[in-house]
């Protein structure tokens, strides 16, 4: 028995340009909402004693305006690490992947999936295999899902992917795939990101 959390599209420290156009909007509070969301995610992970957290892309909102964004994220990951909780992350179209991986030291419990091809991370103690691949650039037009490996026998298999599966109005067709592409992989769960609406 194990628990995990799945999230995506936090867009940490997004400037949320244009808020000033709306009278009465508490601009400062709204701009802090992404940090609050990350704090709530970590608090829930600790409260529920999950085994791991999955972040399916767009953790960040592009190149950081200052390094405090990375430091804030690092502190959140340290809280998870100290509780023995891993975080597995795929880079999405908005992520400043090069900054994160080159300039920010993360606890060893933080796993960034590669951008060149899918990779599998195994939790042998609980029988879980997590497969993922991040975006190598801001615009990925290839179907990444088709190259994900088959499920590992006798393990609970999870795929993590930032995608516009079957297309969604108002969302760019990044890493496009068909629902059937995901179903035929035979995984037990797909942790998707990119579309800002919860959906099963």
DRENMI-657879 format. One record per residue: residue number from 1; residue in three letters; chain; x, y, z of N, C-alpha, C in turn. Coordinates in pm, 1 decimal. Example, Ala and Ser with C-alpha at 12.3 -4.5 7.8 and 13.67 -1.06 7.14 Angstrom:
REM DRENMI-657879
PT, 1, ALA, A, 1319.0, -569.0, 780.0, 1230.0, -450.0, 780.0, 1320.0, -330.0, 780.0 .
PT, 2, SER, A, 1285.0, -225.0, 708.0, 1367.0, -106.0, 714.0, 1290.0, 3.0, 787.0 .
REM end
This chain:
REM DRENMI-657879
PT, 1, UNK, A, 85.4, -119.0, 0.0, 0.0, 0.0, 0.0, 89.5, 124.6, 0.0 .
PT, 2, UNK, A, 56.8, 218.6, -86.0, 133.3, 342.7, -90.4, 41.6, 454.7, -137.6 .
PT, 3, UNK, A, 84.8, 577.3, -111.8, 13.5, 696.4, -158.0, 109.7, 783.8, -235.9 .
PT, 4, UNK, A, 55.0, 857.9, -332.8, 135.2, 958.1, -402.1, 46.9, 1075.9, -437.9 .
PT, 5, UNK, A, 110.4, 1189.7, -464.3, 40.0, 1308.9, -510.2, 81.7, 1340.2, -653.0 .
PT, 6, UNK, A, -12.5, 1387.1, -731.6, 12.1, 1425.2, -870.0, -32.8, 1569.7, -887.6 .
PT, 7, UNK, A, 56.9, 1652.7, -938.0, 23.3, 1791.6, -967.4, 92.9, 1833.0, -1095.9 .
PT, 8, UNK, A, 56.1, 1948.8, -1147.3, 119.9, 2004.1, -1266.9, 84.5, 2151.2, -1277.1 .
PT, 9, UNK, A, 159.1, 2222.0, -1359.5, 125.4, 2360.2, -1395.0, 113.3, 2453.3, -1274.7 .
PT, 10, UNK, A, 209.9, 2444.7, -1185.5, 214.0, 2536.7, -1071.3, 253.3, 2676.9, -1117.6 .
PT, 11, UNK, A, 338.6, 2686.1, -1218.3, 384.5, 2815.1, -1272.5, 435.1, 2906.3, -1160.1 .
PT, 12, UNK, A, 525.7, 2852.1, -1081.0, 576.0, 2921.1, -962.8, 627.6, 3060.9, -995.6 .
PT, 13, UNK, A, 578.1, 3158.9, -920.3, 615.7, 3300.0, -933.2, 580.3, 3360.3, -1069.3 .
PT, 14, UNK, A, 473.4, 3311.3, -1129.3, 425.0, 3373.6, -1252.8, 393.6, 3520.1, -1226.2 .
PT, 15, UNK, A, 433.7, 3611.1, -1315.7, 405.8, 3753.8, -1294.2, 258.1, 3788.2, -1311.0 .
PT, 16, UNK, A, 181.0, 3696.9, -1371.9, 37.0, 3719.9, -1392.7, 11.3, 3860.3, -1446.6 .
PT, 17, UNK, A, 71.5, 3885.0, -1560.3, 64.4, 4016.5, -1625.0, -80.1, 4054.1, -1655.8 .
PT, 18, UNK, A, -113.1, 4178.6, -1629.2, -245.8, 4229.7, -1664.5, -345.0, 4235.7, -1550.7 .
PT, 19, UNK, A, -305.7, 4188.9, -1432.1, -399.7, 4189.9, -1319.0, -446.2, 4330.9, -1283.5 .
PT, 20, UNK, A, -357.5, 4428.6, -1306.1, -389.0, 4566.8, -1267.8, -508.7, 4623.2, -1345.3 .
PT, 21, UNK, A, -542.9, 4558.7, -1456.1, -656.1, 4606.3, -1536.8, -790.5, 4583.4, -1468.3 .
PT, 22, UNK, A, -791.7, 4497.3, -1367.6, -917.7, 4461.6, -1302.4, -928.1, 4531.8, -1168.2 .
PT, 23, UNK, A, -1020.4, 4626.2, -1155.6, -1032.9, 4701.4, -1030.9, -1069.3, 4610.3, -913.2 .
PT, 24, UNK, A, -1005.7, 4636.5, -801.2, -1039.7, 4563.5, -679.4, -970.9, 4430.0, -662.6 .
PT, 25, UNK, A, -896.0, 4385.1, -761.8, -826.0, 4257.2, -749.9, -705.6, 4274.1, -656.2 .
PT, 26, UNK, A, -693.1, 4189.4, -555.1, -577.1, 4197.8, -464.9, -452.3, 4143.5, -533.8 .
PT, 27, UNK, A, -387.5, 4227.8, -611.4, -278.8, 4186.7, -699.9, -168.1, 4112.6, -625.6 .
PT, 28, UNK, A, -122.5, 4167.4, -515.0, -12.2, 4103.8, -441.7, -50.6, 3964.5, -392.0 .
PT, 29, UNK, A, -173.3, 3950.8, -341.8, -219.3, 3820.3, -293.6, -227.0, 3718.5, -406.9 .
PT, 30, UNK, A, -278.0, 3761.9, -520.8, -289.7, 3670.9, -635.1, -152.4, 3627.0, -682.7 .
PT, 31, UNK, A, -57.9, 3720.3, -682.8, 77.6, 3685.4, -729.6, 147.8, 3589.1, -633.6 .
PT, 32, UNK, A, 104.7, 3585.6, -508.2, 162.1, 3491.4, -411.7, 91.7, 3355.6, -414.8 .
PT, 33, UNK, A, -13.7, 3344.5, -495.3, -95.5, 3222.4, -495.6, -16.8, 3099.1, -538.2 .
PT, 34, UNK, A, 79.0, 3114.1, -630.7, 153.4, 2997.1, -676.2, 245.7, 2944.0, -565.6 .
PT, 35, UNK, A, 301.8, 3035.0, -486.8, 383.3, 2989.3, -373.3, 295.6, 2920.6, -268.4 .
PT, 36, UNK, A, 177.0, 2975.2, -246.7, 83.2, 2914.1, -152.4, 43.1, 2774.6, -199.9 .
PT, 37, UNK, A, 23.6, 2761.7, -330.7, -11.9, 2630.8, -386.5, 99.6, 2529.1, -361.6 .
PT, 38, UNK, A, 224.8, 2571.3, -381.3, 337.7, 2481.8, -355.7, 346.4, 2446.6, -207.8 .
PT, 39, UNK, A, 329.0, 2545.6, -121.8, 329.8, 2519.7, 23.0, 221.2, 2420.0, 60.9 .
PT, 40, UNK, A, 101.4, 2439.2, 4.7, -10.4, 2348.7, 35.1, 18.3, 2207.3, -14.0 .
PT, 41, UNK, A, 80.4, 2197.9, -129.7, 115.9, 2066.7, -183.7, 210.8, 1992.9, -90.0 .
PT, 42, UNK, A, 314.6, 2062.3, -46.3, 412.3, 2000.5, 43.4, 346.6, 1964.0, 177.1 .
PT, 43, UNK, A, 264.7, 2052.9, 230.4, 197.6, 2024.4, 357.6, 106.6, 1903.0, 347.1 .
PT, 44, UNK, A, 35.1, 1891.0, 235.4, -52.4, 1775.6, 215.1, 28.6, 1647.7, 202.1 .
PT, 45, UNK, A, 141.2, 1655.0, 130.8, 227.6, 1537.5, 117.2, 277.0, 1489.6, 253.3 .
PT, 46, UNK, A, 313.4, 1584.1, 340.2, 360.0, 1548.6, 474.3, 245.7, 1492.0, 558.5 .
PT, 47, UNK, A, 130.7, 1557.2, 549.9, 14.2, 1514.1, 628.4, -31.2, 1373.7, 589.6 .
PT, 48, UNK, A, -29.0, 1345.7, 459.9, -74.3, 1215.2, 410.6, 37.5, 1110.8, 409.1 .
PT, 49, UNK, A, 158.9, 1152.6, 441.1, 275.4, 1063.0, 442.4, 286.7, 986.0, 311.1 .
PT, 50, UNK, A, 284.0, 1059.9, 199.7, 292.4, 996.0, 68.9, 433.2, 943.3, 44.7 .
PT, 51, UNK, A, 444.5, 850.1, -47.3, 575.8, 795.8, -82.4, 650.9, 887.3, -177.8 .
PT, 52, UNK, A, 575.8, 954.2, -266.3, 639.8, 1043.4, -362.8, 537.8, 1141.8, -418.7 .
PT, 53, UNK, A, 592.3, 1248.9, -479.0, 511.9, 1352.8, -543.7, 553.1, 1357.7, -689.9 .
PT, 54, UNK, A, 453.3, 1365.6, -778.2, 478.9, 1377.0, -921.4, 440.8, 1517.2, -967.2 .
PT, 55, UNK, A, 531.4, 1583.6, -1039.4, 503.2, 1716.0, -1096.3, 517.8, 1703.8, -1247.3 .
PT, 56, UNK, A, 403.6, 1710.8, -1317.4, 400.5, 1681.8, -1460.8, 415.7, 1807.9, -1546.6 .
PT, 57, UNK, A, 520.9, 1882.6, -1522.9, 555.5, 1994.8, -1609.1, 500.8, 2129.9, -1568.3 .
PT, 58, UNK, A, 564.7, 2232.9, -1622.6, 533.4, 2373.1, -1594.3, 532.3, 2403.9, -1445.4 .
PT, 59, UNK, A, 631.7, 2350.4, -1378.7, 655.5, 2386.1, -1238.5, 688.6, 2534.6, -1230.7 .
PT, 60, UNK, A, 768.5, 2581.7, -1324.2, 805.0, 2723.5, -1330.3, 729.0, 2791.1, -1444.2 .
PT, 61, UNK, A, 749.8, 2920.4, -1459.1, 675.8, 2997.5, -1558.9, 771.9, 3063.9, -1657.4 .
PT, 62, UNK, A, 877.9, 2993.5, -1689.5, 979.7, 3049.0, -1777.7, 1103.9, 3085.2, -1697.9 .
PT, 63, UNK, A, 1192.7, 3157.7, -1760.7, 1317.5, 3197.3, -1696.2, 1288.6, 3282.0, -1572.7 .
PT, 64, UNK, A, 1353.5, 3247.9, -1462.8, 1329.5, 3319.6, -1338.3, 1367.9, 3465.3, -1350.9 .
PT, 65, UNK, A, 1286.6, 3551.4, -1288.3, 1321.0, 3694.2, -1283.2, 1432.2, 3718.6, -1181.7 .
PT, 66, UNK, A, 1434.3, 3637.3, -1077.2, 1546.3, 3639.7, -982.8, 1560.5, 3500.8, -922.5 .
PT, 67, UNK, A, 1672.8, 3477.6, -856.0, 1705.9, 3344.7, -806.5, 1619.2, 3302.2, -688.8 .
PT, 68, UNK, A, 1544.4, 3395.9, -629.2, 1459.2, 3361.4, -515.8, 1354.6, 3256.9, -551.2 .
PT, 69, UNK, A, 1311.8, 3253.4, -676.7, 1215.4, 3151.6, -719.4, 1274.5, 3012.7, -700.6 .
PT, 70, UNK, A, 1397.8, 2994.5, -746.8, 1464.3, 2865.4, -731.3, 1491.1, 2830.0, -586.6 .
PT, 71, UNK, A, 1532.0, 2928.8, -508.7, 1559.0, 2904.3, -367.0, 1431.5, 2864.0, -293.5 .
PT, 72, UNK, A, 1320.8, 2928.5, -327.1, 1192.9, 2895.5, -262.8, 1153.3, 2751.7, -294.7 .
PT, 73, UNK, A, 1169.8, 2714.2, -421.4, 1139.4, 2577.3, -460.2, 1231.9, 2479.0, -388.2 .
PT, 74, UNK, A, 1359.0, 2513.8, -378.2, 1454.5, 2427.0, -310.7, 1418.0, 2402.0, -165.6 .
PT, 75, UNK, A, 1370.4, 2505.4, -96.3, 1327.5, 2488.7, 43.2, 1207.4, 2395.0, 53.1 .
PT, 76, UNK, A, 1116.4, 2405.4, -41.6, 999.8, 2316.1, -43.0, 1043.6, 2171.4, -62.9 .
PT, 77, UNK, A, 1139.1, 2150.8, -153.2, 1187.5, 2014.5, -177.6, 1265.5, 1960.7, -58.5 .
PT, 78, UNK, A, 1332.5, 2048.9, 14.7, 1404.2, 2006.3, 134.3, 1307.2, 1956.7, 241.3 .
PT, 79, UNK, A, 1192.7, 2022.3, 253.3, 1089.7, 1975.7, 347.9, 1045.0, 1833.7, 313.0 .
PT, 80, UNK, A, 1025.0, 1807.4, 184.6, 986.8, 1671.7, 143.1, 1099.4, 1572.8, 170.9 .
PT, 81, UNK, A, 1220.5, 1612.3, 135.7, 1336.4, 1525.2, 153.4, 1353.4, 1484.0, 300.0 .
PT, 82, UNK, A, 1338.8, 1579.3, 389.5, 1356.3, 1550.2, 532.4, 1249.6, 1455.8, 585.0 .
PT, 83, UNK, A, 1137.6, 1446.2, 514.1, 1031.1, 1354.0, 552.9, 1040.3, 1221.7, 476.0 .
PT, 84, UNK, A, 1145.4, 1207.1, 395.7, 1164.2, 1084.0, 320.5, 1074.5, 1071.5, 199.0 .
PT, 85, UNK, A, 1030.6, 1185.3, 144.2, 940.0, 1185.9, 29.6, 1015.3, 1232.7, -94.5 .
PT, 86, UNK, A, 1009.8, 1153.6, -199.7, 1074.5, 1189.1, -325.7, 984.0, 1278.5, -410.0 .
PT, 87, UNK, A, 1044.2, 1357.9, -497.6, 970.6, 1437.9, -595.1, 1024.9, 1403.2, -732.7 .
PT, 88, UNK, A, 937.3, 1362.1, -823.6, 975.6, 1326.4, -959.6, 912.6, 1427.8, -1054.4 .
PT, 89, UNK, A, 995.7, 1490.1, -1139.0, 951.9, 1607.5, -1214.5, 985.9, 1593.6, -1362.5 .
PT, 90, UNK, A, 889.3, 1629.8, -1448.0, 916.6, 1645.3, -1590.1, 912.6, 1794.1, -1622.8 .
PT, 91, UNK, A, 1001.3, 1837.6, -1710.0, 1000.0, 1976.4, -1755.8, 891.2, 1993.2, -1861.2 .
PT, 92, UNK, A, 813.5, 2101.2, -1849.6, 711.6, 2133.3, -1948.9, 755.6, 2248.8, -2036.2 .
PT, 93, UNK, A, 665.3, 2300.3, -2117.8, 701.4, 2405.4, -2213.1, 740.5, 2536.7, -2146.3 .
PT, 94, UNK, A, 695.1, 2562.5, -2023.7, 728.3, 2688.4, -1956.4, 850.4, 2678.0, -1865.1 .
PT, 95, UNK, A, 900.2, 2557.8, -1844.8, 1004.8, 2540.9, -1744.1, 1140.9, 2592.3, -1788.6 .
PT, 96, UNK, A, 1208.4, 2660.5, -1696.2, 1346.3, 2706.8, -1719.0, 1439.7, 2594.2, -1680.0 .
PT, 97, UNK, A, 1434.3, 2486.5, -1756.7, 1504.6, 2363.6, -1720.4, 1653.8, 2383.3, -1702.3 .
PT, 98, UNK, A, 1717.4, 2459.0, -1791.3, 1862.1, 2472.9, -1782.7, 1903.8, 2544.4, -1654.7 .
PT, 99, UNK, A, 1826.1, 2645.0, -1613.3, 1858.0, 2714.1, -1488.6, 1846.4, 2620.1, -1368.9 .
PT, 100, UNK, A, 1739.3, 2543.4, -1365.6, 1716.0, 2454.5, -1252.6, 1830.0, 2354.6, -1239.9 .
PT, 101, UNK, A, 1859.7, 2287.3, -1349.6, 1956.0, 2178.5, -1341.2, 2100.4, 2225.2, -1331.3 .
PT, 102, UNK, A, 2131.4, 2342.7, -1383.8, 2270.9, 2387.7, -1382.7, 2306.5, 2472.6, -1261.4 .
PT, 103, UNK, A, 2208.3, 2542.4, -1205.0, 2241.1, 2640.3, -1102.5, 2178.0, 2617.2, -966.1 .
PT, 104, UNK, A, 2093.9, 2516.9, -953.8, 2024.4, 2497.0, -827.1, 2050.2, 2356.3, -775.2 .
PT, 105, UNK, A, 2108.8, 2348.6, -657.8, 2136.0, 2218.4, -597.7, 2010.6, 2168.3, -528.9 .
PT, 106, UNK, A, 1971.9, 2046.1, -561.8, 1851.9, 1984.5, -508.0, 1889.3, 1865.1, -421.6 .
PT, 107, UNK, A, 1805.7, 1831.4, -325.0, 1829.1, 1707.0, -250.4, 1827.0, 1587.4, -344.9 .
PT, 108, UNK, A, 1892.8, 1479.9, -305.9, 1900.7, 1361.5, -392.7, 1764.4, 1296.7, -415.2 .
PT, 109, UNK, A, 1667.1, 1331.5, -334.0, 1532.9, 1274.6, -348.5, 1452.8, 1342.1, -459.8 .
PT, 110, UNK, A, 1508.1, 1446.8, -521.1, 1442.3, 1514.7, -632.7, 1495.9, 1455.8, -762.5 .
PT, 111, UNK, A, 1407.0, 1401.4, -843.2, 1444.1, 1335.4, -968.0, 1386.0, 1414.0, -1085.1 .
PT, 112, UNK, A, 1475.0, 1462.3, -1173.4, 1432.6, 1528.5, -1297.2, 1442.8, 1426.1, -1409.5 .
PT, 113, UNK, A, 1332.8, 1400.1, -1476.8, 1338.7, 1308.4, -1589.6, 1415.6, 1373.4, -1704.0 .
PT, 114, UNK, A, 1489.5, 1293.7, -1780.6, 1568.1, 1350.5, -1891.1, 1478.0, 1403.5, -2002.4 .
PT, 115, UNK, A, 1536.3, 1484.2, -2088.6, 1459.9, 1541.6, -2200.0, 1490.3, 1472.1, -2332.5 .
PT, 116, UNK, A, 1592.6, 1387.9, -2335.2, 1632.1, 1323.6, -2460.9, 1551.9, 1197.8, -2491.3 .
PT, 117, UNK, A, 1511.7, 1125.9, -2386.9, 1433.5, 1003.3, -2404.3, 1371.6, 966.8, -2269.1 .
PT, 118, UNK, A, 1267.8, 883.3, -2270.1, 1204.5, 845.1, -2143.2, 1300.4, 765.1, -2054.3 .
PT, 119, UNK, A, 1280.7, 780.3, -1925.0, 1359.9, 704.2, -1828.0, 1265.5, 651.8, -1720.3 .
PT, 120, UNK, A, 1303.4, 542.8, -1658.5, 1221.4, 481.2, -1555.2, 1289.2, 494.1, -1419.4 .
PT, 121, UNK, A, 1213.6, 541.1, -1321.0, 1262.2, 547.4, -1183.8, 1182.7, 444.6, -1103.4 .
PT, 122, UNK, A, 1252.6, 358.9, -1032.2, 1187.0, 250.0, -959.9, 1191.9, 269.8, -809.4 .
PT, 123, UNK, A, 1079.1, 244.5, -745.9, 1070.8, 235.2, -600.5, 1051.6, 87.3, -569.1 .
PT, 124, UNK, A, 1160.8, 15.2, -557.8, 1151.8, -130.3, -541.9, 1084.9, -170.3, -411.2 .
PT, 125, UNK, A, 1099.8, -87.4, -308.5, 1043.1, -122.1, -177.4, 891.5, -124.2, -177.7 .
PT, 126, UNK, A, 829.1, -49.8, -271.1, 682.9, -49.4, -278.1, 632.3, -101.5, -412.8 .
PT, 127, UNK, A, 723.0, -145.1, -498.5, 683.4, -204.2, -624.9, 624.2, -107.3, -725.3 .
PT, 128, UNK, A, 689.1, 9.8, -740.3, 638.4, 112.4, -832.2, 746.5, 148.5, -934.1 .
PT, 129, UNK, A, 704.9, 159.3, -1060.7, 792.9, 207.8, -1167.6, 730.7, 333.3, -1226.7 .
PT, 130, UNK, A, 806.4, 443.2, -1225.2, 757.0, 570.7, -1278.1, 838.1, 604.3, -1402.8 .
PT, 131, UNK, A, 767.4, 623.2, -1515.3, 830.3, 650.7, -1644.1, 804.6, 795.9, -1681.8 .
PT, 132, UNK, A, 907.1, 867.0, -1727.7, 885.5, 1006.7, -1762.6, 989.0, 1061.8, -1858.1 .
PT, 133, UNK, A, 950.9, 1171.1, -1925.6, 1041.7, 1246.1, -2012.3, 997.8, 1391.5, -2012.5 .
PT, 134, UNK, A, 1094.5, 1482.5, -2000.9, 1065.2, 1624.5, -2002.1, 1082.7, 1686.1, -2139.4 .
PT, 135, UNK, A, 1046.6, 1812.2, -2150.2, 1061.0, 1887.9, -2275.1, 1204.4, 1936.3, -2288.8 .
PT, 136, UNK, A, 1262.1, 1915.9, -2407.5, 1396.9, 1964.8, -2435.7, 1394.5, 2110.0, -2480.6 .
PT, 137, UNK, A, 1278.6, 2158.4, -2526.4, 1264.2, 2296.0, -2570.7, 1124.6, 2344.6, -2534.7 .
PT, 138, UNK, A, 1098.7, 2472.4, -2559.5, 968.9, 2528.1, -2522.9, 855.3, 2479.9, -2611.4 .
PT, 139, UNK, A, 887.8, 2430.1, -2729.4, 783.9, 2382.1, -2819.8, 819.8, 2241.8, -2867.0 .
PT, 140, UNK, A, 749.4, 2143.8, -2814.6, 770.6, 2004.6, -2853.7, 649.4, 1959.2, -2934.1 .
PT, 141, UNK, A, 673.7, 1925.8, -3060.4, 563.1, 1886.0, -3147.6, 558.3, 1735.1, -3171.1 .
PT, 142, UNK, A, 655.8, 1662.0, -3115.7, 659.5, 1516.4, -3131.4, 569.0, 1449.3, -3028.3 .
PT, 143, UNK, A, 518.2, 1333.4, -3064.6, 441.6, 1249.8, -2972.0, 541.0, 1175.2, -2884.1 .
PT, 144, UNK, A, 565.9, 1226.6, -2764.3, 663.2, 1164.4, -2674.5, 612.6, 1032.0, -2618.2 .
PT, 145, UNK, A, 482.8, 1017.6, -2605.0, 424.4, 900.5, -2539.1, 459.7, 769.7, -2609.4 .
PT, 146, UNK, A, 474.2, 774.5, -2741.7, 494.0, 648.3, -2814.4, 627.8, 582.2, -2782.2 .
PT, 147, UNK, A, 724.6, 659.7, -2734.7, 855.7, 602.8, -2701.9, 868.9, 560.9, -2555.7 .
PT, 148, UNK, A, 764.8, 581.6, -2476.2, 770.5, 537.2, -2337.3, 779.3, 384.5, -2335.0 .
PT, 149, UNK, A, 852.1, 328.4, -2239.1, 868.2, 182.4, -2236.2, 739.1, 112.8, -2195.5 .
PT, 150, UNK, A, 735.3, -15.7, -2221.1, 621.9, -95.5, -2175.4, 621.9, -106.1, -2024.1 .
PT, 151, UNK, A, 512.1, -150.5, -1967.0, 503.7, -161.8, -1820.7, 597.0, -269.0, -1766.3 .
PT, 152, UNK, A, 645.9, -245.8, -1646.5, 732.5, -343.6, -1581.6, 646.5, -445.5, -1507.5 .
PT, 153, UNK, A, 677.2, -570.0, -1529.2, 598.2, -679.1, -1472.4, 601.2, -675.4, -1320.3 .
PT, 154, UNK, A, 487.8, -703.3, -1261.8, 473.1, -712.6, -1115.7, 499.2, -580.2, -1044.7 .
PT, 155, UNK, A, 486.9, -469.1, -1116.2, 502.3, -338.0, -1054.8, 383.1, -251.2, -1092.7 .
PT, 156, UNK, A, 354.9, -150.6, -1010.2, 253.9, -50.3, -1041.9, 322.6, 52.1, -1130.1 .
PT, 157, UNK, A, 274.7, 69.0, -1253.1, 340.9, 154.1, -1351.9, 269.9, 287.8, -1367.9 .
PT, 158, UNK, A, 348.6, 395.7, -1362.6, 297.0, 531.8, -1377.1, 374.6, 602.8, -1486.9 .
PT, 159, UNK, A, 303.0, 672.8, -1574.0, 366.8, 757.1, -1673.9, 347.2, 903.2, -1637.6 .
PT, 160, UNK, A, 451.6, 983.6, -1649.6, 443.5, 1127.0, -1622.0, 472.6, 1200.3, -1752.6 .
PT, 161, UNK, A, 378.9, 1285.2, -1795.8, 393.0, 1347.5, -1926.6, 319.3, 1480.9, -1931.8 .
PT, 162, UNK, A, 383.5, 1580.3, -1990.4, 322.7, 1711.8, -2015.7, 273.3, 1707.8, -2159.3 .
PT, 163, UNK, A, 142.8, 1708.7, -2180.0, 88.9, 1682.9, -2313.7, -48.2, 1744.8, -2334.1 .
PT, 164, UNK, A, -80.2, 1768.0, -2460.8, -215.2, 1813.0, -2496.8, -293.1, 1693.2, -2551.0 .
PT, 165, UNK, A, -297.2, 1586.1, -2475.5, -360.9, 1461.9, -2521.2, -496.9, 1489.5, -2586.6 .
PT, 166, UNK, A, -510.9, 1442.0, -2709.8, -632.8, 1460.1, -2789.5, -666.6, 1606.4, -2817.7 .
PT, 167, UNK, A, -578.7, 1698.0, -2777.7, -602.5, 1841.3, -2801.9, -705.5, 1899.3, -2706.9 .
PT, 168, UNK, A, -682.6, 2022.7, -2664.7, -776.1, 2092.0, -2575.5, -783.4, 2236.4, -2619.8 .
PT, 169, UNK, A, -903.4, 2287.9, -2634.8, -921.7, 2425.5, -2679.1, -851.9, 2521.3, -2583.4 .
PT, 170, UNK, A, -778.7, 2616.6, -2640.3, -709.4, 2715.7, -2559.1, -572.0, 2672.0, -2513.1 .
PT, 171, UNK, A, -528.1, 2551.6, -2550.0, -396.2, 2502.0, -2510.2, -317.7, 2462.9, -2634.8 .
PT, 172, UNK, A, -193.1, 2507.5, -2642.2, -108.5, 2475.2, -2757.1, -89.3, 2323.5, -2766.3 .
PT, 173, UNK, A, -79.0, 2270.1, -2887.4, -69.0, 2124.6, -2905.0, 71.4, 2070.5, -2881.1 .
PT, 174, UNK, A, 119.7, 2086.0, -2759.7, 253.7, 2038.3, -2726.9, 251.6, 1889.4, -2694.2 .
PT, 175, UNK, A, 357.9, 1819.1, -2738.1, 370.9, 1674.4, -2717.1, 238.6, 1604.5, -2743.8 .
PT, 176, UNK, A, 179.5, 1628.6, -2861.0, 45.9, 1576.2, -2887.9, 43.6, 1423.8, -2892.2 .
PT, 177, UNK, A, -61.6, 1367.8, -2840.1, -80.0, 1223.7, -2846.5, -229.7, 1194.5, -2840.6 .
PT, 178, UNK, A, -263.8, 1072.5, -2864.2, -402.6, 1028.6, -2855.3, -423.0, 956.2, -2722.3 .
PT, 179, UNK, A, -543.2, 963.0, -2671.5, -575.3, 889.3, -2549.2, -539.5, 742.0, -2565.9 .
PT, 180, UNK, A, -563.9, 689.1, -2685.7, -534.0, 548.1, -2709.9, -385.5, 517.8, -2698.0 .
PT, 181, UNK, A, -299.4, 615.8, -2731.7, -154.5, 596.8, -2714.5, -120.7, 568.3, -2568.6 .
PT, 182, UNK, A, -190.3, 637.8, -2480.0, -165.4, 620.5, -2336.8, -223.8, 488.6, -2286.9 .
PT, 183, UNK, A, -345.9, 460.0, -2330.3, -413.4, 337.9, -2285.7, -335.3, 213.5, -2326.2 .
PT, 184, UNK, A, -286.2, 211.0, -2449.5, -219.2, 90.5, -2498.7, -83.6, 65.3, -2432.5 .
PT, 185, UNK, A, -28.7, 163.9, -2362.2, 96.3, 139.8, -2288.1, 75.4, 40.3, -2174.7 .
PT, 186, UNK, A, -47.4, 31.7, -2125.1, -74.5, -64.5, -2019.0, -32.6, -18.9, -1880.6 .
PT, 187, UNK, A, -12.1, 112.2, -1863.6, 23.3, 163.9, -1731.5, -99.9, 165.4, -1641.5 .
PT, 188, UNK, A, -74.8, 169.6, -1511.8, -184.4, 176.2, -1415.0, -234.8, 318.6, -1394.4 .
PT, 189, UNK, A, -149.1, 417.5, -1423.4, -186.2, 557.2, -1401.0, -100.7, 645.3, -1490.7 .
PT, 190, UNK, A, -162.1, 747.4, -1547.5, -87.9, 850.8, -1619.6, -102.4, 982.3, -1543.9 .
PT, 191, UNK, A, 9.3, 1041.7, -1507.2, 11.2, 1173.1, -1442.0, 41.5, 1275.9, -1549.3 .
PT, 192, UNK, A, -62.7, 1346.0, -1595.3, -48.7, 1439.4, -1706.5, -44.6, 1584.1, -1658.8 .
PT, 193, UNK, A, 5.2, 1671.5, -1746.1, 5.2, 1814.3, -1720.7, -20.2, 1888.7, -1850.0 .
PT, 194, UNK, A, -28.0, 2019.0, -1842.8, -42.3, 2114.8, -1952.7, -181.5, 2175.4, -1959.5 .
PT, 195, UNK, A, -285.5, 2095.2, -1947.6, -422.6, 2146.5, -1952.9, -463.8, 2187.1, -1811.8 .
PT, 196, UNK, A, -501.6, 2312.6, -1792.5, -526.5, 2365.0, -1658.6, -667.7, 2333.9, -1608.1 .
PT, 197, UNK, A, -709.8, 2212.0, -1627.2, -840.4, 2168.6, -1577.7, -828.1, 2027.0, -1526.3 .
PT, 198, UNK, A, -876.0, 2000.9, -1407.1, -874.5, 1864.6, -1354.7, -971.9, 1780.7, -1434.8 .
PT, 199, UNK, A, -928.5, 1662.8, -1471.5, -1011.7, 1577.4, -1557.4, -968.0, 1432.7, -1540.0 .
PT, 200, UNK, A, -1064.2, 1342.0, -1544.4, -1033.1, 1198.2, -1540.5, -1068.1, 1141.0, -1676.9 .
REM end
